[in-house]
């Protein structure tokens, strides 16, 4: 299991793109995504323009192309799934490539924004546009504990691997399912402890 | 008036485990007390009672009193303002993305203005020696730094009583030394549940020993820890630091 996909690049570089205001980056990203989704495929100039812009941003932000590729590949099954569904529809034949094109541009946009903007900056923008506090808290907690749970899963995986002597597929699935169920229980217990810690500091 | 007053405190978990079986003791303002005992002796359960996290349904029996006030639903917020609880696992306590936001969480809950919150954050970070860490991600700190941010988050609420659960567990010697130095500087009343007997000797003139939810002993730390039979009977051991302690060195 590789949990490096959860890492962010914005901590390691300090390019022009990283220093742009979070609100500006999120605003532009939103416009690009809405445009990618809404504009007809015949407007190829738009899609080409977006692609060039994103490549330019990627270059300026000094994020490794290999990192971007890995991140997009990790998310591409979703994109390809949507495109495949489209390919098998009688009215949608021929458009699957267009769906894949739109989706990949959207993914690249989101990947670039999330890796050039500190997460706390994104939360502050959400707060400033009056997104409900409960939703912001939920997103913040999810982001915070995703890493903790990923590390916990990594530790359990290593412990399991160190005592795994049989490599039959059935056994591997069995142990994987027990790791997942343990992780669920631990996540639930941790959630209770986190809630207690929040209450201890006056959370109402 | 006592800072903490416990009278016949009992608690049973949902699975029937009797965690506390009639504890009684008091702690005076400004005291620093070590809470010792083997795993499962009820230390963490007791600490959670001091902040009103346990029991799930608060009663007005007055088994726990903070500065003379029984912990009840109406005064729960006021009690939590007075009692700062530092949890055992820093990852449970650091739930905000950055150090600054996490330390600001408590003061914001108190309804302070943005300027007051910022002042409290700066003061608390300075107290634990982490000035300049404001924008660091809580996830990417070392274990020792996480511990100190947890403490800063509690100090920012300016509690009169500090309750710490295993504050030095998992810390390397340097982290332990630094954390002890921070604790030594804090004037608040402190109750520290710990297996670190050196910390108990160095910081706490008084110790309370729990086992199986009962109070076993309450007295001067050096005297209790020097009693080898008592230590062994309750899953503890006489710390080596006692052999190197000059009779007049220790605070009494």
Interface residues (C-beta under 8 A of the other chain):
Chain A: X11 X118 X119 X120 X123 X140 X141 X143 X144 X145 X147 X148 X190 X193 X194 X196 X197 X198 X199 X200 X201 X202 X203 X204
Chain B: X48 X51 X53 X77 X80 X81 X84 X85 X87 X89 X91 X92 X93 X94 X95 X96 X97 X98 X101 X105 X106 X109 X110 X135 X137 X138 X139 X140 X153 X154 X157
